[in-house]
Amino acid sequence: MDTTLQDPLVGRLLDGRYRVQARIAAGGMATVYRAVDTRLDRELALKVMHPALAVDGAFVDRFIREAKSVARLSHPNVVGVFDQGTDGTYVYLAMEYVAGCTLRDVLRERGALQPRAALDILEPILAALGAAHRAGLVHRDMKPENVLIGDDGRVKVADFGLVRAVDNNTTATTGTVLGTVSYLAPEQIENGTADARVDVYACGVVLYEMLTGGKPHTGGSAAQVLYQHLHEDVRPPSESVPGLATELDGLVALATAREPARRPQDAVALLSRARGARAALTDAQLDLVPPHAKDVPADGDDTERTSVLPRTGVEQLRLPGSPADAELNRTARLELPAAAAASPAERTTRLHPAPAAAPRTGLFRQRRTATLIAAVLLVLGLGAGVWYINAGQFTTVPAVLDLPQAEAEKTLRDEGLRVKVVRGYSPNVERGHVMATDPENGKRIRGTGTVTLTVSRGPEVVAIPDLAGTPVADARRELRDRGLTPGTEAREFSDEVAKGSVIRTDPAAGSKRRPDTAVALTISRGAPVDVPDVVGAARADAESALTGAGLQVKFADEPVYAPQAKDTVAQQSPGKGEKLGKGDTITLTLSKGPEMITVPDVTGKSTDDAKRQLTDLGFEVEVQKPLLFPQDSVDTQSVGGGDQAPKGSKITIKLKGAL
């Protein structure tokens, strides 16, 4: 029976623009159609949300926000989002249409892939995820069904954003874990956290599946697979593919490490490791045929080899051109409470198949009984643990909207929740108050989970206030209250503005700026005061003159030798003629009087020798020469040898004459 003909959207013009032609796939959250944009006359894919989800306003809002984020993500390996809209009860995304198949189709038809083909597919997947991770997006449902391979060999990743929106909604309301169980990272199962490293883990599982043709964790029930994710490392793919290069074992082990800290931080880092592993492999290792491969072309048969990605001179995998099937957007749900509630007999059947018939001896009956008891106890323990992890640890997010940040953080921590704070602009919510939470108020979250608070920065544009004449401390406070940042401060004299108050701001008052903009302040030093000259004045007289001019006086700790008389001012800083503001401080240094130096006897010495000896001791030297026939020999000196004179004073030497 052709279900396409029964679909009410097929043949309809959606939102007055998109002519729905055929249904491509149907999943748990949406149905995908092939359609034509009648305005631009191009073929595209429409992902239409199921009406049951579309009636939830909070879910739709989150779906739209995520769609906008993905639409800004422009990358050749990401399925592009063109448009988003609603038509009555239908909420839809208009996306790039990729004619071809999914990676799941390839694995179903070909089984395991040769390492070269697996890396050719993995690298564009990681490039797409890397671009998303650097843009702050996490896929959260990476699996072969979400990898599209076009008829032209291009590899594209689909379903960015939708998983995030559904996860935040459905987990809170039903207690289920969203995502395909085989690709869930341990931290997603254990505490609900999901950052870029959960996509890295899923890519490691996908690589294992491409190399071996099977998933690393298998079991009779979803609970068994879940238990293996939490407690067992992924086995090296070389156990299933003899001769597989150890570099590929290491790449899988690195990506699927159970502890997130041991994995590469994002897909960009894993892509670098994947390229390094490829470079280390020989052609023989890259073209190794896995034992589970199907229909691999024989060596030398070039007619059956094409390239997944354009790569000159490298043999690649020929990919089927079958259309995507109904698994394109299917997301498996693991109902953990139901698994935990199963009877011991049912759980035993799921985890451990019934043992084969054995000889009816006492020994074998005892062994079979012990095995059955152990299996029942294991399943009971596993069921209780699974229930506790996925149902027993939930709490409800308390209402903290519009509360001050500190109060909101305290309320959440009192509930045992962790808190992460981000900031955003809001014209309605007061700066410093909570404008949004993730998860939202009333949603369920694990008892040790993290709630992200979005704290308001106030309006996105702020007017610079007029702070002229405002004391600087009050001006700084006013800027912070408006969401601005006090910037550099310069000081200048002003006859009109009191000392310590703002003269002007930069940007000027009334200018429009974004919050957190730095605003420079020019602060008044008050009316200028000309510094009087008090050098040589007595201490008391100098202090009186300066304080009378409105200045503060500070004396240096130690007096100095100076030509000025003892206890008079030898130095002042700032000096005469400089300008200070009222209340500024000037430093005075008192004199110890001149330093007395013993004058050497320089009679009979040459002029140069005499001058050198006296100037080295700090004296000034004046040379007097006779009118006629002066000789280069000192005849007399103004201060006799052995006498003392003040350091810096002048000593006159007179030269001998020829007569």
Beta strands, then each sheet from edge to edge (+ up, - down):
strand 1: 13-14
strand 2: 18-26
strand 3: 30-37
strand 4: 42-49
strand 5: 81-87
strand 6: 90-96
strand 7: 100-102
strand 8: 147-150
strand 9: 155-157
strand 10: 177-178
strand 11: 333-334
strand 12: 394-396
strand 13: 418-424
strand 14: 434-438
strand 15: 444-446
strand 16: 450-456
strand 17: 462-463
strand 18: 485-492
strand 19: 502-506
strand 20: 512-513
strand 21: 518-524
strand 22: 528-530
strand 23: 552-555
strand 24: 569-573
strand 25: 579-581
strand 26: 585-590
strand 27: 596-598
strand 28: 620-624
strand 29: 630-637
strand 30: 644-646
strand 31: 650-657
sheet 1: 1+ 2- 3+ 4- 6+ 5-
sheet 2: 7+ 8- 9+
sheet 3: 10+ 11-
sheet 4: 12+ 15-
sheet 5: 13+ 16+ 14-
sheet 6: 17+ 20-
sheet 7: 18+ 21+ 19-
sheet 8: 22+ 25-
sheet 9: 23+ 26+ 24-
sheet 10: 27+ 30-
sheet 11: 28+ 31+ 29-
end
